[in-house]
Amino acid sequence: MSNANKKSRQNREGQVRHLPKNSWLYFILAVLLVYFLVFIGQPLSEGAWCLLNDYMGYYSAGQIMNTEGASAVYDLDLLAEYQANLYLACGHDPSNIETLAMLYLPVFFLPFQLLALVDYPVSVVFWIVINFTILVFYLLFFTKELFGKRLSLQALIMVLVSIPVFRNFIHGQVNLLLLLAMGEFARALMARKDVKAGLWLSGLMIKPQVLVLLVPFMLIQKKWKVLRSFLIAVVLMLGVSYLVVGWGGVIGFRDSILTAAKGGGSSHYELMVNWRAVSYFIAQFSGLGLGRIVLIIGSLVTMAMTLIAFRKKIEVDSPLFMVALLGVTAATTLVTYHIHTHSAMILIPLLLYLNMNGTLSGKLLNFWFLTPSVFNFLQFMVGALVVLSILPFNFAYFANFPNGLVLFVLNLILLGWAITQARTKEEESLMLSM
């Protein structure tokens, strides 16, 4: 072999050896980012503004509050009428579209009264830009305040292409508030500002079902100031909501919740991340009875396991406290009755914090953020190949697999990790005390 060929081979081998350690991660992030941008950008560029169907519901609620009065915001017939008009304006047939029920306290609709004053396409762009800007700046702020350094570009992109964030943008959802409230709640707790922590905890009332285990956890931790501040804020929210919609609106709110609990109101089990989704999936093959048994037993066991694991008071400055908070929040997504993939944004601040302080491994972090997105991308590709008749039709089953179950499994893993950490710390404490 000539000297020139040897030198060329050595250069190529050197290039391979000096590839970035996480080159596979960069490739996945690049593919998912392009997928994300195309999936959102193409329909909007073609005028398919109804892609953000949840935001369409919020916008129609804002319209109703502006034209019909706030008390009518839970009227399903009115919502159906206004949403049908929006679908028609987008060039879609609304006859087969399920009406989006509004399952939020009236106080949270007040911003949408302003957003409904402009044309729907303009309002959609406002909503996307506002959410994207606040999300990016908050994550940079959150990590800067806690660690003195901003979140890396790689980690930021990983957050943006994660399924919870992706779904939040695709549907025009409101889960940014869950992320903000959880992040600031955790920061306030660590700073021992319990009153402030309680106020931020009340921000989770936009989806009160996420409090099902967090409030008991605060009771176990004897965070009385947090709970007192939280209760005062909740009472004020309820009072303002009542003043906004009156008794008729309260009744409408109750009816909307009952409708969703029975499976209506855009429940969409396939996008849920809880035992309810598991039971629905099982019921497709084994009947409704077995599905309900799985739902009840799975939820009760998960709740009991979580509260037993974190039954002792933990000092806020202990490394275990934030681990416990992550475990309790992950368990909440599993047991609460109505929660979708996008609401898992509530876990993001806790995951980033525990990773940056060295408690949560980078592998587990990457696994949680990227696995559902890769699975969703593969579903899309398989579905496209089936439509093009490149793959046989039976592959459509994979394309239609309820991808919320992927995040369900990952959150179950997070809960298991948190419980394992708690046991390890407890055993270490016992060894030191002997």
Order of alpha helices (4+ residues) and beta strands (2+ residues): alpha-alpha-alpha-alpha-alpha-alpha-alpha-alpha-alpha-alpha-alpha-alpha-alpha-alpha-alpha-alpha-alpha-alpha-alpha
